[in-house]
Amino acid sequence: MEVGTCFSVNVTVFLSNPMTQKSSYVPNSWLNPLNLSFPAIKICTCRAVVKGSVSSLNTQEKVTGMSSDHSQDLELSSLSALCPLDGRYWGKVKELAPFMSEYGLIRFRILVEIKWLVKLSQIPQVIEVPSFSERAQAFLQDLIDEFSMNDALEVKKIERVTNHDVKAVEYFLKQRCQSHPDIVKVLEFFHFACTSEDINNLAHALMLKGALDTVILPDMDELIRAMCDMDTTHSSVPMLSRTHGQPASPTTLGKEMAIFAFRLSRARREISQIEMLGKFAGNYNAHIAAYPEISWPEVAEEFVVSLGLKFNPYVPQIETHDYMTKLFHSIMQFNNILVDFDRDLWGYISMGYFK
């Protein structure tokens, strides 16, 4: 076969019209001038079940037997994951899992619900929720600190009944607090005056903040430090620069590394300065109806700030997520600088500057 020869698979194609439920036959000769044939492929279905421990979030890599109809029951592993991030690249991104996974989302929802109940207990006008003792506060804090994968699975089990993810978190907390003599009296205030978005927007912001502070920014710092080290080490190593691929003026390897270290440092600083915003309620209608004497905008701001977030005072029902747009574009800019760096190194290697 000559180079560049095109061929197609020997298949029979039917073009179906969904309005008439009629099909039109397309001859094989239109598709396959070489008349190549391939064996039929049966589509397999799989079910993924997450199994792992709280600390490592490892998944058990196991594939069960194949049934007679060729369908497969697959447990989640690097081979059965639908997304490459959870498959072959898992080792490179697994540090993000405690923050950016559904487990992380549920954990931060738990945190927000508990912190809101504690906040209500600190407002004298909310007489139905008296101030919690140190023992009660420690009990609630343990629910956050010791939240496990098994706890998350329990929330998912409740969700199968409620058919609502945030409501499942509320019910989970009510179940766990049944044994505490003080908290059991105020269970209905876990979600007082909240919509799902009140809980979710704060949880999402905390997920991003945790991932940035714990994983992403430290990795960026490590990369920039490595480039700065190369700048210092190779500051006197001469190198012929290129313009449009043609030999140009001399430079040094250290100077070229310094260029990218400087660019990445600026991009990293911009990312770190983005404020993670959060809101808690929109018009405070339910709040004012229940306790009109309380300054709820002030309470909402105090609560959001106590979580380490910046309060967004003017929102509709949802947090508008403008800060997320800015954050993701800033991370994209950082990555684009890295693409530029990779291309330069590719060129240096191809010209024999590196071996």
N, C-alpha and C positions, 0 to 999 in steps of 0.2 A: 504493500500500500504506500502511495506517495505521501510525503509530508504535507500536511494541510488538508488531506482528504477528510471530508465530513461524512459521518454516518449516523444513523439513528436506530433506536431499539425497535425490534419487530413487535409492535403492539397494535391492538385494535382499539380505536378511540370512538367514543360516542359523545356527541355534543347534545346535552340535554337542555330543553327549554323548561324552566320551572313553572311557567305559566300554563303551558299546554300539556306538560308531562310527556312530551313526545321526544324521541331521540333521533338524531341524524347520524348515519354511519359515515365515517371518514375512511376511505380505502387505505390499506397498508402501503400501497405504492406511493401515496403522497408523502408518507413519513419515512419510509425505509427503502431506498433504492438498492441497498445491499442485502436486504431480506435477512438480517441477522435475528436470531431467536434467542430468548433468554428464558429460564424457568420462571414460573409464576411465583410471586412473593405474597405470602400471607401476612396480613397486618396483625401484630401482637399487641395486646393491651397489658398494662401493668398497674399494680397498686403500690404506692410508696408509703412505708410506715417508718417514721423517725424513731430510732432507738438510740439512746445515749445517756451519758452521765451529766450532772449539772456542771461540774468543773471543767471538763474537757470538751463537752458537746460532741464527742466522737460518735460516729454512727457505726453500727455493726454491719460489716460488709458480708452479706450473705444472699445468695440467690436460691430460692426454693425451686421445686421441680416444675416441669412444664406439663400442663394438663393436656388431655386428649385433643382438644380443639386448638392446640398450639398457642393458647394464651399463656401468659407468664404472670406469676405472683412474685414481684420483685420487691425486696426491702431496699430502702434508700442506700445507695453506695456510690462510689465514684463512677461506676459503670451504668447505673440505672438513673442517675440524676438527669433531669431534663435540661438543666442549665449548666454550661461548662464551668461557671463559677462554683457550683456545688459538686462538680465532677473533677475533671483533671486539674483545675486550678485551685481546688479547695485548700491545699497546703499554703497557698500564697495569700488567701483572703480569710482564713478561718478565725483570725483574731477579731474580725468584724462581727462574727456571728452573735456574740452576747449582746450586741447593740442593734444590729440591722436585721436580724431574723424575726420571725413571728414570735419566737420565745422572748426576744428582747422587747418587742412591742407589748406583749402581755405583761412582762415584768414592769415596764414603765407605766402602763395603765394602772397596775396594782399600786405603784408608788403614788401616782397622782390622786387616786381615790382615797388612799389612807391619809395623805398629807392634807387633803381637803377636810376630812373628818376632824383631824387634829386642829386645823385652823378654825373650824366652827366651834370647837370646844374652848377656844381662846377668846371668843366674842361674848361678852357678858349678856348682851341682849338675847342671844339664842339660849334661852333658859332650858330648853329641852335637851341640850347637849352640855352638861356641866363639865368643868375643867377636869381633864384626865389626871389621874395620879401618875407618878413616875413609873410605877409598875405597869399601868395600862399603856403608857406611851412606849415602854420597852417591849411590851407584847406586840404592839402594832409595828414597831421598827423591825422586830425579828421576822415578821411576815414579809417585809421587803428584803432584808439582808439574806434570809435563808430561802428565798423563793427558788424552787428547783425545777428541773425538767419534768419531774413527775407532777409537780403543781401545775405547770403549764398544760400538761396532758389532761389533768383534771378539769381545768378551765375549758379545754376543747370538748371534753365529754359533756359538760354542762351546756355548751353552745349547741350541741346536737339537739337539745331539748328546747332551748330558748330561741334558736335560730337568729341569735343576735350576739355579736362578739363582745361588745362592751357590757351588755346586760349579764353575760356569763361571768365577767370579772366581778361585777357587783354581787351576784349570787354566790360566787366562790368565797368572797370575803365574809359574807353573812354566815356561811357555813362554818368557816374557820373561827369566827368570833363567838359562836354559840356558847363556847365553854367559859368565856370570860364574863364575870358577873357584872362588870361596869359597862363594857362595850355592847353586850347583848341588849341593853336597854335603848341603844341609839342606832341600831342597825340600819334603820330606814334613812338615816342622814348621810350614809356613805355617798349617795348620789344626789344629795339635796340640790335642787334648782339647776342641775347640770343637763346639758345635752351630750350626746356622744362626742360631738366635735369639741366640746370643752375638755374632755378627757383626751381625745385623740391628738389634738393639735399640740398639747403640752407633751404628750408621750413622744410624738414624732420629733419635736424640738430637742427633747432630752436624748433621744436615740442619736440624732445627728451630733449633738454636743459631745456625748460620750465617745462616739466613734472618732470625731476629730481630735479631741484632747488626748485620748488614750492610744489611738492607732495611727491615724492619717498624718497629723502634724509631727509626731515623733519620727515617722518614716521619712517625711520630707526633710526634717532637720538632719537626719542621718545621711541622706543623699547629698545635701548641700555641704555638710562637713567633709564628706569624701571628696567633693569637687574642690573645696578650699585646700584640702591636703595636697591634692594633685597640683594645684596652682603654686603652692609653696615649694613642693618637691621639684617641680619641673619649670621653675620660673626662669631658668637660664638655658633651657634646652631649645635651640633654634629650630624653626620649622618654616618651610616655604609655604606661604599662603597661596590661595588660588582665587581668581576672579573669573566667573563663568567657566570654571574648569581649567583655566589657563594659568601658568605660573605668574605670580605677582610679587608683591613686596614680602620681605621676611617678617616673621613674627616669632613668638615663643609658644611652646605648648602650654606653659603655665598661664600665659595671658588668655589663650583661647578657653581654658578651663574657667578662668576668672569671669569671663563674659557670661557663661551659663550660670555660674554660682550667683552672680549678681542678679541676673534676670529671675532665677528661681527664688531668690531671697525676697525680692519685691512681690512676686506672685504669692509666696507663702505668707508674707505679712498682710497682704490684702485679704486672704482667706481667714486669717486669725482675727482680723478686726471686724468681721461680719457679725452683727448681733443676731442671736437666736431669739426670735420673737414668739410670744405666746399671748393668747387672750383667754378670758374666762367669763363667758356670757356675752350677749350682744346688747340688748336694751335693758336687762335686769328686771324684766317684767315680773317673773315669778318671785324673785328675791324681794322686790318692793311690796308685792302683794302679801307676802308672809311676814316680813319685818320692815315696815316702811321707815322706821326710825334709824335704820343702819345706813351708813354711806357705803353702798355696795361697790361703786367704782373704786373707792379707796381700798376696800377689802380685797377686791380682785387684783389690784396692782400689787398689794403687799404679798398676796399668795403667789403670783407668778414670779415676782422678784425673789421670793424665798426659795424657789426651785433653781435659781441661777440663770433665769431667762430675763429678757427685756420685755416689758409690758407693752402690748399693742392696744391702745385705748379705743380706736375707731375701726370697727369691723362689722360686717353683716353677721350672719349666723356662723360663718367659718372664719378662721384665720386666713388672710389672703395669700399667704405663702410667697410674698414678694422676696423675702429674705432667702428662701430656698432657691429661687431662680438665680439670684445674685451669687449664692454659694456655689451652685452647680456650674455656673458659667466660669467662676473664678478657678474652680478645680480643673475645668476643661482648659483654661488658659495655661495653668501649670503643666498639664499634660502635653499641650501643644508645644511648649518650650522644650519638653523632654523629647518630643518627636524631632524637633529641629536638632537637638543635641545628638540623637541617635543617627540621624542622617549625616551629620558632620563626621561622627566617628566611623560610620560605614565608609565614607569617602576616604578618611585617613587610612583605614585598613586596606582598602582596595588599591591605594597608591603606595602601600608598603611602609607607611609611617609606623604602624604597629604590627607586631607579629603575634 
